[in-house]
Amino acid sequence: AITAGTMATARLGSGTASSTTILYGDQTYKTEPSSGLSQYFFAWDSDTGGVSGDIVLDTTTVNSGSNYATGTGLYTAPSAGDYFFQVNFRRGGTGSATIYFELNGTQQASSNMTYSGTSSTTATFSLILTLSTSDTIGWVSGNNIAPENCKFFGWKMS
């Protein structure tokens, strides 16, 4: 039994101990896994006024891989996998607003928000999709919304 002192890494497991490997429960040193998130973006808009139809947000805070196009409002999948997307938007006054995601120009899912009163109402809509390489995803509003209060973001999960 070892009761004191420093143990050599070779006695802990097989493989090479280094700053880029970790010791797994099976007593092998392996490369540390990545965080899992890749190909992420966060888009918002600096315009004021109302818009409906295809929502094009003209500014990105982050745009890993430059896959979100500020000119079209579309995100293009750089590789196949599962992706998470979310939109946030705000409306004031009284009425309803319908929004939906489009995959390659085809509606995928929709959400309806009813709002009333003098203050603004904020809605959030999320979706997970399995995309193929070069698929595009965007979002559409069937009603007039204020783009300066809109956010669109997402990332590749796997």
C-alpha positions in Angstrom: 0.0 0.0 0.0 1.1 3.5 -0.7 0.7 5.7 2.4 2.8 8.8 1.6 4.7 10.6 -1.0 4.1 11.4 -4.7 3.0 8.8 -7.1 4.4 8.7 -10.6 1.8 9.3 -13.3 2.8 6.1 -15.1 1.5 4.1 -12.0 -2.0 5.8 -12.3 -2.8 4.7 -15.8 -1.7 3.9 -19.4 -1.1 6.5 -22.0 0.7 9.9 -21.6 -0.1 12.4 -18.9 0.1 15.9 -20.2 -1.6 19.3 -20.1 -4.0 18.2 -22.8 -5.0 14.8 -21.4 -7.0 13.7 -18.4 -7.1 10.4 -16.5 -10.4 8.5 -17.1 -12.0 6.0 -14.8 -10.7 3.1 -17.0 -7.1 4.2 -16.0 -6.2 5.6 -19.4 -5.1 9.2 -20.2 -7.2 10.6 -23.1 -7.6 14.0 -24.7 -10.0 16.2 -22.8 -13.3 16.6 -24.6 -14.3 19.9 -26.0 -17.1 22.0 -24.4 -19.6 20.7 -26.9 -20.7 24.1 -28.2 -19.6 25.1 -31.6 -20.7 27.2 -34.6 -22.6 29.7 -32.5 -24.1 33.1 -33.2 -26.0 36.0 -31.6 -27.8 38.5 -33.9 -29.8 41.6 -33.1 -30.9 44.7 -34.9 -30.1 48.3 -34.7 -33.0 49.6 -36.7 -36.2 51.0 -35.3 -39.7 50.8 -36.7 -41.8 47.8 -37.5 -41.2 44.9 -39.8 -43.0 41.7 -40.9 -42.1 38.8 -43.1 -38.5 37.5 -43.1 -36.7 38.9 -40.1 -33.2 40.1 -41.0 -31.1 41.2 -38.0 -28.2 43.4 -39.1 -25.7 43.0 -36.3 -23.9 40.1 -34.7 -22.2 40.1 -31.3 -20.6 36.8 -32.0 -20.7 34.8 -35.3 -18.4 31.8 -35.1 -17.6 30.6 -38.6 -19.5 33.6 -40.0 -22.5 31.3 -40.7 -25.2 33.9 -39.9 -25.6 36.3 -42.8 -26.7 39.8 -41.7 -27.8 40.6 -45.2 -30.4 37.8 -45.4 -31.1 36.9 -41.8 -30.3 33.2 -42.5 -28.0 30.9 -40.6 -26.3 28.2 -42.8 -25.3 25.0 -41.1 -21.5 24.4 -41.8 -21.9 20.7 -40.9 -24.6 18.1 -40.2 -25.8 17.8 -36.6 -28.3 18.9 -33.9 -28.7 22.6 -33.5 -30.5 24.8 -31.0 -32.1 28.1 -32.1 -34.0 30.8 -30.2 -35.7 34.1 -31.0 -36.8 36.8 -28.6 -39.1 39.6 -29.7 -41.3 42.3 -28.2 -44.6 43.9 -29.1 -46.5 46.8 -27.6 -50.2 47.7 -27.7 -52.9 45.2 -28.2 -53.1 42.3 -30.6 -51.3 39.1 -31.5 -48.1 38.2 -33.3 -47.3 35.0 -35.0 -43.7 33.9 -35.7 -42.2 30.8 -37.2 -38.9 29.2 -38.0 -38.1 28.3 -41.7 -35.8 25.5 -42.7 -34.7 25.9 -46.3 -37.7 28.2 -46.9 -40.2 25.8 -45.4 -42.1 26.5 -42.2 -41.1 24.2 -39.3 -42.8 25.4 -36.2 -44.8 28.5 -35.1 -45.8 30.4 -32.0 -48.5 32.9 -31.4 -48.3 35.7 -28.8 -51.3 37.7 -27.6 -50.5 41.0 -26.0 -52.4 43.9 -24.5 -51.8 47.0 -22.5 -49.6 50.0 -22.7 -46.4 48.2 -21.8 -44.5 45.9 -24.2 -44.7 42.1 -24.0 -41.7 39.9 -24.7 -41.9 36.4 -26.1 -39.2 33.7 -26.5 -39.4 30.8 -29.0 -36.9 27.9 -29.1 -36.4 25.0 -31.5 -34.0 22.1 -31.8 -33.5 20.8 -35.4 -31.3 18.1 -37.0 -29.6 19.9 -39.9 -27.7 18.7 -42.9 -24.7 20.6 -44.2 -25.7 23.8 -46.0 -29.3 23.8 -44.6 -30.5 27.3 -43.8 -32.6 28.5 -40.9 -34.3 31.8 -40.5 -37.4 33.2 -38.8 -40.5 35.0 -40.0 -43.1 37.3 -38.4 -46.6 37.3 -39.7 -47.2 40.6 -37.9 -45.4 43.9 -37.5 -42.8 43.6 -34.8 -40.1 46.0 -33.7 -36.7 44.8 -34.9 -34.7 46.7 -32.3 -36.2 44.4 -29.7 -35.4 41.2 -31.6 -32.7 38.6 -30.9 -31.9 35.5 -32.8 -29.2 33.1 -31.7 -28.2 29.5 -31.8 -25.4 26.9 -31.7 -24.5 23.4 -32.9 -25.1 20.9 -30.0 -23.6 17.8 -31.6 
